[in-house]
């Protein structure tokens, strides 16, 4: 008698499982679209934030190639003065110059945003320059990214803004 009930029990369990799976499927099928859109936006924002943290870490790194490797082979880095460099070797050289001027430079991510102009990387730079002046400056870069690499990044910082910060910091140091 037990042998005859076993297939029936399996059939009932299978049907129950199918019904439960069907209910789950129907429930997820009626998930409001704005909830899934919000989830996708969260995923994109998390990815941007992770990219920004790693990019800030590359700027902070003592190895210039850490920064250069974020760029495509012919990537372009422009500063706020309109001066540009092209290619990883040139970008690595710019990183080296920054670290020569501010050896203990730390760049931190303030925010990342996907805008109509591109991906905005907002940052804060802190350190002490070779003249002993403590530096703290903020800015942003607007990036074009393809296949996970920066093809072009336009910075907001200018040499005049940096020199103004150095001057003000020097004056405050002497007070």
C-alpha positions as a Markdown table, in Angstrom:
| # | Residue | x | y | z |
|---|---|---|---|---|
| 1 | Unk | 0.0 | 0.0 | 0.0 |
| 2 | Unk | 2.9 | 2.4 | 0.8 |
| 3 | Unk | 4.2 | 1.9 | -2.8 |
| 4 | Unk | 0.9 | 3.1 | -4.2 |
| 5 | Unk | 0.8 | 6.2 | -2.1 |
| 6 | Unk | 4.4 | 7.2 | -2.8 |
| 7 | Unk | 3.9 | 8.2 | -6.5 |
| 8 | Unk | 0.7 | 10.1 | -5.4 |
| 9 | Unk | 2.7 | 11.9 | -2.7 |
| 10 | Unk | 5.4 | 12.9 | -5.2 |
| 11 | Unk | 2.7 | 14.1 | -7.6 |
| 12 | Unk | 1.2 | 16.3 | -4.8 |
| 13 | Unk | 4.7 | 17.7 | -3.9 |
| 14 | Unk | 5.5 | 18.4 | -7.5 |
| 15 | Unk | 2.2 | 20.2 | -8.0 |
| 16 | Unk | 2.7 | 22.2 | -4.9 |
| 17 | Unk | 6.2 | 23.2 | -6.0 |
| 18 | Unk | 4.9 | 24.1 | -9.5 |
| 19 | Unk | 2.2 | 26.2 | -7.9 |
| 20 | Unk | 4.6 | 27.9 | -5.6 |
| 21 | Unk | 7.0 | 28.6 | -8.4 |
| 22 | Unk | 4.2 | 30.0 | -10.5 |
| 23 | Unk | 3.1 | 32.3 | -7.7 |
| 24 | Unk | 6.6 | 33.6 | -7.3 |
| 25 | Unk | 6.9 | 34.1 | -11.0 |
| 26 | Unk | 3.6 | 36.0 | -11.1 |
| 27 | Unk | 4.6 | 38.1 | -8.2 |
| 28 | Unk | 7.9 | 39.2 | -9.8 |
| 29 | Unk | 6.1 | 39.7 | -13.1 |
| 30 | Unk | 3.9 | 42.4 | -11.4 |
| 31 | Unk | 6.8 | 44.2 | -9.8 |
| 32 | Unk | 6.2 | 47.9 | -10.6 |
| 33 | Unk | 8.6 | 49.1 | -13.3 |
| 34 | Unk | 9.8 | 52.1 | -11.3 |
| 35 | Unk | 11.2 | 49.7 | -8.7 |
| 36 | Unk | 13.3 | 47.8 | -11.2 |
| 37 | Unk | 14.4 | 51.0 | -12.8 |
| 38 | Unk | 15.4 | 52.3 | -9.3 |
| 39 | Unk | 17.4 | 49.0 | -8.8 |
| 40 | Unk | 19.2 | 49.5 | -12.1 |
| 41 | Unk | 20.0 | 53.1 | -11.2 |
| 42 | Unk | 21.4 | 51.9 | -7.9 |
| 43 | Unk | 23.6 | 49.3 | -9.7 |
| 44 | Unk | 24.8 | 52.0 | -12.1 |
| 45 | Unk | 25.5 | 54.4 | -9.2 |
| 46 | Unk | 27.3 | 51.7 | -7.2 |
| 47 | Unk | 29.5 | 51.0 | -10.3 |
| 48 | Unk | 30.2 | 54.7 | -10.8 |
| 49 | Unk | 31.1 | 55.1 | -7.1 |
| 50 | Unk | 33.4 | 52.0 | -7.2 |
| 51 | Unk | 35.1 | 53.4 | -10.3 |
| 52 | Unk | 35.5 | 56.8 | -8.7 |
| 53 | Unk | 37.0 | 55.3 | -5.5 |
| 54 | Unk | 39.5 | 53.3 | -7.6 |
| 55 | Unk | 40.3 | 56.4 | -9.8 |
| 56 | Unk | 40.9 | 58.5 | -6.7 |
| 57 | Unk | 43.2 | 55.8 | -5.4 |
| 58 | Unk | 45.1 | 55.8 | -8.6 |
| 59 | Unk | 45.6 | 59.6 | -8.3 |
| 60 | Unk | 46.8 | 59.0 | -4.8 |
| 61 | Unk | 49.1 | 56.2 | -5.8 |
| 62 | Unk | 52.9 | 56.8 | -6.0 |
| 63 | Unk | 52.9 | 54.8 | -9.2 |
| 64 | Unk | 52.1 | 57.1 | -12.2 |
| 65 | Unk | 51.0 | 54.1 | -14.3 |
| 66 | Unk | 48.2 | 53.4 | -11.8 |
| 67 | Unk | 46.5 | 56.5 | -13.1 |
| 68 | Unk | 47.5 | 56.1 | -16.7 |
| 69 | Unk | 46.0 | 52.6 | -16.8 |
| 70 | Unk | 42.5 | 54.1 | -16.2 |
| 71 | Unk | 42.8 | 55.7 | -19.7 |
| 72 | Unk | 42.5 | 54.2 | -23.1 |
| 73 | Unk | 45.7 | 54.0 | -25.1 |
| 74 | Unk | 45.1 | 57.4 | -26.7 |
| 75 | Unk | 43.1 | 58.8 | -23.8 |
| 76 | Unk | 43.1 | 62.6 | -23.3 |
| 77 | Unk | 43.5 | 64.5 | -20.0 |
| 78 | Unk | 42.8 | 68.2 | -20.1 |
| 79 | Unk | 43.1 | 70.7 | -17.2 |
| 80 | Unk | 41.0 | 73.7 | -16.5 |
| 81 | Unk | 43.4 | 75.9 | -18.4 |
| 82 | Unk | 42.8 | 73.9 | -21.6 |
| 83 | Unk | 46.2 | 72.2 | -21.6 |
| 84 | Unk | 45.9 | 68.6 | -22.7 |
| 85 | Unk | 48.0 | 65.5 | -22.8 |
| 86 | Unk | 47.3 | 62.4 | -24.9 |
| 87 | Unk | 48.3 | 58.8 | -24.2 |
| 88 | Unk | 49.1 | 56.8 | -21.2 |
| 89 | Unk | 52.8 | 57.8 | -21.1 |
| 90 | Unk | 51.9 | 61.5 | -21.0 |
| 91 | Unk | 49.2 | 61.0 | -18.4 |
| 92 | Unk | 51.7 | 59.0 | -16.3 |
| 93 | Unk | 54.1 | 62.0 | -16.6 |
| 94 | Unk | 51.4 | 64.4 | -15.4 |
| 95 | Unk | 50.7 | 62.1 | -12.4 |
| 96 | Unk | 54.5 | 62.1 | -11.6 |
| 97 | Unk | 54.6 | 65.9 | -11.8 |
| 98 | Unk | 51.7 | 66.2 | -9.3 |
| 99 | Unk | 53.4 | 63.8 | -6.9 |
| 100 | Unk | 56.7 | 65.8 | -7.2 |
| 101 | Unk | 54.8 | 69.0 | -6.2 |
| 102 | Unk | 52.6 | 67.3 | -3.5 |
| 103 | Unk | 54.5 | 64.1 | -2.5 |
| 104 | Unk | 51.9 | 63.0 | 0.1 |
| 105 | Unk | 48.9 | 63.8 | -2.1 |
| 106 | Unk | 45.7 | 62.0 | -1.3 |
| 107 | Unk | 42.7 | 62.4 | -3.6 |
| 108 | Unk | 39.3 | 61.3 | -2.3 |
| 109 | Unk | 36.1 | 60.8 | -4.0 |
| 110 | Unk | 33.3 | 63.3 | -3.1 |
| 111 | Unk | 30.7 | 62.1 | -5.6 |
| 112 | Unk | 30.1 | 60.6 | -9.1 |
| 113 | Unk | 27.3 | 61.6 | -11.4 |
| 114 | Unk | 26.2 | 60.5 | -14.8 |
| 115 | Unk | 25.3 | 63.8 | -16.6 |
| 116 | Unk | 24.4 | 64.9 | -20.1 |
| 117 | Unk | 28.1 | 66.1 | -20.5 |
| 118 | Unk | 29.6 | 62.8 | -19.2 |
| 119 | Unk | 30.5 | 61.1 | -16.0 |
| 120 | Unk | 31.4 | 63.7 | -13.4 |
| 121 | Unk | 34.1 | 62.7 | -10.8 |
| 122 | Unk | 34.0 | 65.2 | -7.9 |
| 123 | Unk | 37.1 | 65.1 | -5.7 |
| 124 | Unk | 39.1 | 66.6 | -2.9 |
| 125 | Unk | 42.9 | 66.7 | -2.9 |
| 126 | Unk | 44.8 | 67.1 | 0.3 |
| 127 | Unk | 48.6 | 67.1 | 0.9 |
| 128 | Unk | 51.6 | 69.2 | 1.7 |
| 129 | Unk | 53.5 | 70.7 | -1.2 |
| 130 | Unk | 57.3 | 70.8 | -1.5 |
| 131 | Unk | 57.3 | 74.4 | 0.0 |
| 132 | Unk | 55.7 | 73.0 | 3.2 |
| 133 | Unk | 52.3 | 74.5 | 2.4 |
| 134 | Unk | 49.3 | 72.4 | 3.3 |
| 135 | Unk | 46.9 | 72.1 | 0.3 |
| 136 | Unk | 43.3 | 71.3 | 0.3 |
| 137 | Unk | 41.4 | 71.8 | -3.0 |
| 138 | Unk | 38.3 | 70.5 | -4.6 |
| 139 | Unk | 37.3 | 70.1 | -8.2 |
| 140 | Unk | 35.8 | 67.8 | -10.7 |
| 141 | Unk | 36.5 | 66.1 | -14.0 |
| 142 | Unk | 34.0 | 65.3 | -16.7 |
| 143 | Unk | 34.9 | 62.0 | -18.3 |
| 144 | Unk | 34.0 | 60.1 | -21.4 |
| 145 | Unk | 34.3 | 56.4 | -20.8 |
| 146 | Unk | 34.2 | 53.6 | -23.3 |
| 147 | Unk | 34.7 | 49.9 | -22.5 |
| 148 | Unk | 35.6 | 50.8 | -18.9 |
| 149 | Unk | 38.5 | 53.1 | -19.9 |
| 150 | Unk | 38.5 | 56.9 | -19.9 |
| 151 | Unk | 38.9 | 58.3 | -23.4 |
| 152 | Unk | 38.7 | 61.9 | -22.4 |
| 153 | Unk | 38.7 | 63.8 | -19.1 |
| 154 | Unk | 38.2 | 67.5 | -18.7 |
| 155 | Unk | 39.4 | 68.8 | -15.3 |
| 156 | Unk | 38.1 | 71.9 | -13.6 |
| 157 | Unk | 41.3 | 72.9 | -11.8 |
| 158 | Unk | 43.5 | 75.6 | -13.1 |
| 159 | Unk | 47.1 | 76.6 | -12.3 |
| 160 | Unk | 45.8 | 80.0 | -11.1 |
| 161 | Unk | 43.4 | 78.4 | -8.7 |
| 162 | Unk | 46.2 | 76.2 | -7.3 |
| 163 | Unk | 48.5 | 79.1 | -6.9 |
| 164 | Unk | 45.8 | 81.1 | -5.1 |
| 165 | Unk | 45.3 | 78.2 | -2.6 |
| 166 | Unk | 49.0 | 78.0 | -2.1 |
| 167 | Unk | 49.2 | 81.8 | -1.5 |
| 168 | Unk | 46.2 | 81.7 | 1.0 |
| 169 | Unk | 47.6 | 78.7 | 2.8 |
| 170 | Unk | 51.0 | 80.3 | 3.0 |
| 171 | Unk | 49.5 | 83.5 | 4.5 |
| 172 | Unk | 47.5 | 81.5 | 7.0 |
| 173 | Unk | 50.6 | 79.5 | 8.0 |
| 174 | Unk | 52.5 | 82.7 | 8.7 |
| 175 | Unk | 49.7 | 84.1 | 10.9 |
